[in-house]
Amino acid sequence: MITVDTLPRVLVVDDEAPLARLVASYFERDGFDVETTGNGREAITMTRELDPGVIVLDLGLPGIDGVEVCRTVRTFSDCYIVMLTARVEEVDKLIGLSVGADDYVTKPFSPRELLARVRAMLRRPRSSLGPEMPVRRFGALTVDIAAREVHLHAEPVELTRTEFDVLAALAVRPRMVFSRRQLIEAVWGEGWVGDEHLVDVHIGHLRRKLGDDPANPIFIKTMRGVGYRMGSGE
């Protein structure tokens, strides 16, 4: 259970100062320690120094934009990243997530909803993925759920927290075909509100990291019209 004493620091990165202060105030009222900045380079420096557990990151920053900040942060931190964007084109959302963002919110948005999403992320990993789970093997792919480690051909695969959680949910029940909604509930939690195609983006990113051919995947199968399940790896 998350308590005030265990709440991680939140870094809000947005060059719209009034919006950054508004978002920060919601998190602070909920007990979070919050820092803000409107500068991408400073956000990277602050992340190294402060080690936040969550970054709320605007995509359209001046200079170094949110995508580049996210890409750089992912080289040294596995904190949760929620991308904010005023651009509604799907490509912008996909670009943001392809560099390691865990979720996105399109402006204008409700700070209360943003807080609820972050709270849901912080409740992971869910109890169904407990330490009693055995190591799962799918051909050359090994998923160690208790250690939160993935190896392919005995080489480690670096995944974000959300990517691992999606893969683990599939690996725990490899014969089950998960719909988007079922994966959302398994990973993001019941009551999550947002675009369920978020699942497709994370599946695509997982496949790239696993070298899984989208046209003929062996690790993560698409069951057309239904959802996704684990493949045998062969």
N, C-alpha and C positions, 0 to 999 in steps of 0.2 A: 504494500500500500504506500502511495506517495504522501509524505507529510511535508510540512513547511521546512523542517530541518533537512530533508533530502532533496528539495527542489533544486534543479540545476540553474545556473546563471543563464539568462537569455540575452542575446545580443540582437538589437533591432537595427537594421541597416536600411535607411531610406533617406534620400536627399530632400524629401518633403518634411521639413522639421515639425510642423504641426501634427502631421499624421504619425510620425515616429513617436512624438510625445504622447499622443492619444493611445497608440498601441502599448507603449511602455506603461502607461497609467493602469491599463486593464490588467497587465501581468503583475504589476506591483501590488495592486489591490488584492490579487489572488495569492500573494506571498512570495512571488519570484523576485530575485535580485536581477535588475535589468540595467544594461548599458546601451547607449545609442550612438550612432554615427551616421553621417550622410556621405561618407567617402569610402570608396572601394578599397584603396590601398590601406587606409587606416583600419578597415574592417578585418583585413587579413592579419595585420599586426596585432590588433586587439584579440583576435581568435587565438593566436599563438601565445599571447601573454595571459589571457584570462581563462582560456579553456572552457568556453561556454558549452552547455549541453544542448542548446537550441539556438539556431540563428534564423531570424525572420529577415529575409533578404530580398530587397527590391531588384527586379530584373533591369530596370532602366536607369541605372546609376550613371552619372557623368564620368568620363575618363574610363576607368576599369569598370565594366558593367557587371551585373550580377552573375552572368554565366561564367565570366573569367574568375570572379571571386570564388564562386562555387567550385570551379575546377581546381583552383589553387588550394583552397581549404581542404578538399578531398585528398590532397597529397599528404596531409599530416593529421587530419581529424576525422572521426566518424560521428561527429555530432549530428543531430537532426537538423535538416535545413528545409524551411518552408519558403518557397519562392513567391514573391508578390509581383504581379504584372498588370499593367494597364492595357497591354496589347492582347486582344482576344483571339488572334489568329492561332490556330492549333499548333503551327510550327514553332512558335515561341515557347509554348508550354512544353513541347517535346524536347526542344533544345535544352531548356532549363533542367528537365528531369534527366536527360541523357548524360549530364555531367555529374550526377549524383544527388540531386535534390530529392527529398522524400515526399514532398507534396507541393501543390501550388494553390494560390488563391488569387482570383481575378478581381481587380479594383473596379468599382467600389465594393467593399466587403464589410462584414460585421466583425468588429474586434472581438465580440463575444464568441462568434463562431470560430474565429482564428484561435482563441484561447482554448476552446473545447477540442479543436483538432490537435493542438499541441498536448493537451492533457491526455488525449487518447493515445498519442504516440508514446508518451512517457509511461504508459501502463504496459508496454511491451518489454520483453517477450511475454506472451500470454501463457497461462498456466498449462495449456495443453502441450507446450514445448518444454517440458521440465527436464531436470537432470537425469531422470530415469530412462530417457529415451536412448535407444541404442544407436550406434553408428550405422548409417544407411549407405549402401553401395549400389551404384548404377553403372555397370561397366567400369570405365576408368575414373568415374566421378565418385568421390567419397564426401558425405555430408555428416559431420560430427555435430549433432545438435547441442549436446551438453557443453562442448567446448566452443561452439559457434565458429567452427572452422570448416572450410571447404578445400578439397584437394582434387586436382585433375592431373592424371598421370603422375601422381605423387608430388606434384608441384602445387603450392598454395595459390588459391584464387582470392584476390582481394575484392570483397563485396561491401557495400554500405549496409547499415543495420537493416534498412527496409528490404533491400535485395535479399539479404540472408533470410529474413523472416518470411518472405514470399516463397523462397526455395524450400525452407524448412517445413512450411505448411503443406506444400506438395509432397515432400519426401516422407513426412510422417504417415500419410495415407496414400501411397503410390498408386493404388488401383482406383482411387476415387477421382471422378471428373469434377473439378471445382468450377462453378460459374464465377463470373466477376464478383457478384454480390457475396458469394460464399468466401471468396478469398479476401474481400474487403472486411468481412466480419471476423475472419480468422486472424488477419494481420492488423487492420486498423481499428477493429472493434465494432460492436453493434452500435447502431445509431450514428455512424459516420455519415456525413453529408458532403457530397461533392461529385465530381465526374468519375464514374466507374471505369472509364477508359484509362484512368491512372494505372490500373492493373496491367493493361496492354503495354504501357511504356516500360514498366519495371520488368515485365516478361521479356521484352525486346532487349533491354539492357543486360539481363541475365544471359540470354542466348549469345549475345556478342562476347561476353566475358568467358563463357563456357565453350566458345567456338562452335556453337550449335547452328547448323545450316537452317535458316528459316524455311526453306523449301522442303527440307527433309530432316527435321530435328530428331535427335535420338535421346535427348535428355528431357526436354519439356515439349510435350505433344499438344497440338491444338486439336480439340475435338469440335469440328465445325458446328456452329449453331448452339454449342453447349458451353464450352470453356476450355480448361487446361488440366492436364494430369502429367505425372512423371512418366518418362519413357524408360526402357530397360538400359539405355546407354550403349546398345549394340545395334 
